[in-house]
Amino acid sequence: MKTEIYEVDPFTSRKDKLITTIDSDYRFERQDEIFIDGARSMKVRVINVVVRLAGGDMERELLVMKL
């Protein structure tokens, strides 16, 4: 499933910057911690998972806070 990972503003919890997009069937849940390696290596915690159904396709957004 296409999964977009967005960083949220720590004070308002509003969606901010797109960190990365992945294709994964993993079932992410609140409080999961993810280590992202690459140009912007970071550790984040999932604070919300949003699943969208559109035209038979599923897409997911993870809203994460940098730790």
ZAROLUM-262288 format. One record per residue: x, y, z of N, C-alpha, C in turn; residue in one letter. Coordinates in steps of 0.1 Angstrom, whole numbers, padded with zeros to 4 digits, always signed. Each point is the difference from the previous one (the first is absolute). Example, Ala and Ser with C-alpha at 12.3 -4.5 7.8 and 13.67 -1.06 7.14 Angstrom:
BEGIN
+0132-0057+0078-0009+0012+0000+0009+0012+0000a -0004+0011-0007+0009+0011+0000-0008+0011+0008s 
//
This chain:
BEGIN
+0008-0012+0000-0008+0012+0000+0009+0012+0000m -0004+0010-0008+0008+0013+0000-0002+0007+0013k +0012+0003+0006+0000+0006+0014+0008+0013-0001t -0006+0011+0003+0007+0013+0001+0002+0003+0014e +0012+0004+0004+0004+0004+0014+0002+0015+0001i -0008+0006+0008+0000+0015+0001+0005+0003+0015y +0008+0010+0001+0004+0006+0013-0011+0009+0004e -0003+0001+0013-0010+0009+0005+0006+0011+0008v -0007+0011+0001+0005+0011+0009-0002-0005+0014d +0011+0001+0009-0001-0005+0013-0010+0007+0009p -0003+0012-0003-0009+0008+0008-0015-0001-0004f -0002-0001-0013-0014+0000-0004-0005-0014-0005t +0010-0009-0003-0003-0013-0006-0006+0001-0014s +0003+0011-0007-0005+0001-0013+0011-0006-0010r -0005-0006-0011+0009-0006-0010+0009+0011-0006k +0013-0003-0001+0010+0009-0004+0007-0004-0013d +0011-0006+0001+0009-0004-0011-0001-0015-0003k +0000-0003-0013+0001-0014-0004+0014-0005+0002l +0002-0010+0008+0013-0006+0003+0004-0010-0011i -0009-0009-0003+0003-0010-0010-0013-0008-0004t +0001-0007-0011-0011-0009-0004+0005-0014-0002t -0007-0009+0006+0004-0014-0001-0011-0009-0005i +0003-0012-0004-0011-0010-0003+0002-0011+0010d -0010-0002+0009+0001-0009+0011-0014-0006+0004s +0000-0013+0003-0012-0006+0005+0000-0001+0016d +0010+0006+0006+0001+0000+0014-0011+0007+0006y -0006-0005+0011-0011+0007+0007+0005+0010+0011r +0002+0012-0004+0005+0010+0009-0011+0004+0010f +0004+0002+0012-0009+0004+0011+0006+0012+0008e -0009+0007+0007+0005+0011+0008+0010-0005+0010r +0010+0009+0003+0011-0002+0009+0011-0009-0006q -0001-0005-0013+0011-0007-0006+0011+0010-0002d +0012-0005+0002+0012+0008-0002+0007-0005-0013e +0004+0009-0008+0006-0003-0013+0014+0007-0001i +0010-0008-0005+0013+0006-0003+0001+0002-0015f +0002+0012-0004+0001+0003-0014+0014+0004-0003i +0007-0008-0009+0014+0003-0004+0000+0006-0014d +0010+0008-0002+0001+0006-0013+0006+0014+0001g -0004+0009-0009+0005+0013+0000-0004+0007+0013a -0012-0003+0005-0005+0006+0012-0003-0011+0010r +0010-0006+0006-0001-0011+0010-0007+0006+0012s -0010-0007+0005-0007+0004+0012-0008-0011+0006m -0004+0002+0012-0009-0010+0007-0013+0008+0003k -0011-0007-0004-0013+0007+0001-0010-0010+0008v -0011+0006+0005-0011-0008+0006-0013+0004-0007r -0007-0011-0004-0013+0001-0007-0010+0006+0010v -0007+0011-0004-0010+0006+0009-0014-0002-0006i -0001-0003-0013-0013-0002-0006+0002-0007-0014n -0009-0009-0003+0000-0008-0012-0013+0004-0007v +0001+0004-0013-0012+0004-0008+0000-0009-0012v -0011-0008-0002-0002-0009-0012-0010+0006-0009v +0003+0001-0013-0010+0005-0010-0003-0010-0010r -0012-0002-0004-0005-0008-0011-0004+0009-0011l +0006-0002-0012-0004+0008-0011+0000-0009-0013a -0011-0002-0006-0001-0008-0012+0005-0014+0001g -0001-0006+0011+0004-0014+0002+0015-0001+0005g +0007+0011+0001+0014+0000+0005+0000+0006+0014d +0009-0006+0008+0002+0004+0014+0013+0008+0001m +0000+0011+0007+0011+0008+0002+0000+0003+0015e +0012+0002+0006+0001+0002+0014+0010+0012+0003r -0004+0008+0010+0009+0011+0004+0004-0003+0015e +0013+0001+0003+0004-0001+0014+0004+0014+0004l -0005+0005+0011+0003+0013+0005+0010-0004+0012l +0012+0006-0001+0010-0004+0010+0006+0012+0006v +0005-0002+0012+0007+0011+0008+0015-0004+0001m +0009+0009-0003+0014-0003+0002+0004-0001+0014k +0008-0011+0004+0004-0002+0013+0015+0006+0002l 
//
